[in-house]
Amino acid sequence: MKYFFVLSMFLVTSSAFAIDVTPPEPEDQSAPVIVPLKMNELAPFDGVELSAESVATIITNFHLKDEELKLNIDKALADASAQSTFKLNELQSQLDLNKHVSDARIKSLDDQNKALNIELKKAIDDQSNVPLLLGLGFAGGVVVSVLLTLALTHSL
């Protein structure tokens, strides 16, 4: 009898653990579900009970966070756009200034080049004919030598 009692206890205990429990199907969680509870009504969970006004405030704040985030993003984009436009305008102004300075330098160097070319042309035109001068110098040297020779020979 003792064995029968132990065996029956074992079978009863074992069968209690063998019950199949199926988990509940997950509900559609795309939209928040609010279930109002009445006074002295039991809830299947532990938690904090909120008034309808508190729930409305929480939901409103949740939806406002999305709009606040969009506004912050739009503000940041507008600020970045304004800064990049300012930087672009500043760089364009520097480019224009550098271009005008470079154009002025190029014009000044061109004018200086033209002036130097004109002076060079004048110097070349003013330069005497070198072969003519050499010939005259040689002829003058011969004449002076002949005259000096004659003068020396007549004086003796």
SVG drawing of the C-alpha trace seen along z (x, -y; Angstrom):
<svg xmlns="http://www.w3.org/2000/svg" viewBox="-16 -121 132 123">
<polyline fill="none" stroke="black" stroke-width="0.4" points="0.0,0.0 2.9,-2.2 4.2,-1.7 0.8,-2.4 0.5,-5.7 4.1,-6.8 3.3,-5.7 0.0,-7.6 1.7,-10.8 4.4,-10.5 1.9,-10.1 -0.3,-13.0 2.7,-15.3 4.1,-14.4 0.8,-14.9 0.6,-18.4 3.8,-19.5 2.9,-17.9 0.0,-20.3 0.6,-22.1 0.2,-25.9 -0.1,-27.8 1.1,-31.4 -1.5,-34.0 -1.5,-35.4 0.2,-38.8 -2.2,-41.6 -1.8,-44.2 0.4,-46.8 0.2,-49.4 -2.2,-51.6 -2.2,-52.1 -5.1,-50.4 -6.6,-52.1 -8.9,-50.1 -10.7,-52.2 -11.2,-50.4 -14.0,-51.1 -13.7,-51.3 -13.1,-48.0 -12.5,-46.3 -9.6,-43.8 -6.8,-44.1 -4.8,-41.1 -1.5,-42.9 0.3,-45.0 1.0,-48.6 0.1,-52.2 -3.4,-53.4 -3.7,-56.6 -6.6,-59.0 -8.1,-59.7 -6.6,-63.2 -3.1,-61.8 -3.4,-59.4 -4.5,-62.2 -1.5,-64.3 0.9,-61.4 -0.5,-60.7 -0.5,-64.4 3.1,-64.8 4.1,-61.7 2.6,-63.1 4.1,-66.5 7.5,-65.0 7.4,-63.9 6.4,-67.5 9.1,-69.0 11.6,-66.6 10.5,-67.7 10.8,-71.4 14.2,-70.9 15.4,-69.1 13.9,-71.8 15.6,-74.5 19.0,-72.7 18.6,-72.3 17.7,-76.0 20.7,-77.0 23.1,-74.8 21.7,-76.1 22.1,-79.7 25.7,-79.1 26.6,-77.3 25.0,-80.2 26.9,-82.7 30.2,-80.8 29.5,-80.5 28.9,-84.2 32.0,-85.0 34.1,-82.7 32.6,-84.2 33.4,-87.7 37.0,-86.7 37.2,-85.1 35.9,-88.2 38.4,-90.4 41.3,-88.1 40.2,-88.1 40.1,-91.9 43.5,-92.2 45.0,-89.6 43.5,-91.4 44.9,-94.7 48.4,-93.1 48.2,-91.6 47.2,-94.9 50.0,-96.7 52.6,-94.1 51.3,-94.3 51.6,-98.1 55.1,-97.8 56.0,-95.3 54.7,-97.6 56.6,-100.6 59.8,-98.5 59.3,-97.3 58.9,-100.9 62.1,-102.0 63.9,-99.0 62.7,-100.0 63.9,-103.6 67.2,-102.4 67.7,-100.2 66.6,-103.0 68.8,-105.6 71.8,-103.3 74.3,-104.4 75.3,-102.2 78.1,-100.2 79.8,-99.1 79.8,-102.7 81.3,-103.9 83.9,-101.2 84.8,-102.1 85.0,-105.8 87.2,-105.1 89.5,-102.9 89.7,-105.5 90.3,-108.3 93.1,-106.2 94.7,-105.7 94.5,-109.4 95.9,-110.5 98.8,-107.9 99.6,-109.2 99.5,-112.8 101.6,-112.1 104.1,-110.2 104.3,-113.1 104.7,-115.7 107.5,-113.8 109.3,-113.2 109.1,-116.9 110.2,-118.1 113.5,-116.3"/>
</svg>
